[in-house]
Every structure is written in structure tokens, then in C-alpha cells.
Amino acid sequence: QIKIESDAPYWVVYDQDPEGVCIEPQSAPPDAANLGISSDTYLEALFVFEEI
């Protein structure tokens, strides 16, 4: 079990591999480019993964 703290607004969870799970932060919602969402703003995010 892990605890994740972050100010990232979006996440991707990939669970198609029987060996494990991948959790990734995203800076925009899925399909943002096709939705016309863009930003020239600098993005900084902090991620803390802690085994509990």
C-alpha cells in the first residue's frame, strides 16, 4: 500500500500489466490537444510517494 500526495490536477492509472500498476501525473485532461486546451504557463508540481 502506498500514499500519494500531489497537487497534480489529473492522473493516469495503467493497470494492463499483470506484473504491476503505473500511476502517472498529467498536466492536462485526457485528449486536451483535440479539445483545444493549451497553455504557455509554467507548471510545477510536487509528488510524494510513501510506502505505508
C-alpha positions in Angstrom: 0.0 0.0 0.0 1.3 3.5 -0.8 0.1 7.0 0.0 0.4 9.6 -2.8 0.2 13.4 -2.2 0.2 15.8 -5.1 -1.3 19.0 -6.5 -1.5 17.5 -10.0 -5.0 18.0 -11.3 -5.1 14.8 -13.5 -3.7 11.3 -13.2 -3.3 8.2 -15.4 -3.5 4.8 -13.9 -2.3 2.0 -16.2 -3.2 -1.5 -14.9 -3.0 -3.7 -18.0 0.3 -5.4 -16.9 -0.2 -8.3 -14.6 3.3 -7.5 -13.0 2.2 -4.1 -11.6 0.4 -0.8 -11.9 1.7 2.6 -13.2 0.4 5.8 -11.7 1.4 9.0 -13.6 0.6 12.7 -13.1 -0.8 14.6 -16.1 -0.7 18.4 -16.6 -3.9 18.4 -18.7 -7.0 16.3 -19.1 -7.1 13.4 -21.5 -7.4 14.4 -25.1 -6.6 18.1 -24.3 -4.9 18.8 -27.6 -8.0 17.7 -29.5 -10.2 19.7 -27.1 -8.3 22.8 -27.9 -6.9 23.2 -24.4 -3.4 24.6 -24.4 -1.2 26.6 -22.0 2.0 28.5 -22.1 2.1 28.7 -18.3 5.0 27.2 -16.4 3.8 24.1 -14.5 5.5 22.9 -11.3 4.1 20.0 -9.2 5.3 18.1 -6.2 4.7 14.4 -5.9 5.3 12.4 -2.7 5.1 8.6 -2.8 5.2 7.0 0.7 5.0 3.3 1.5 2.6 2.6 4.3 
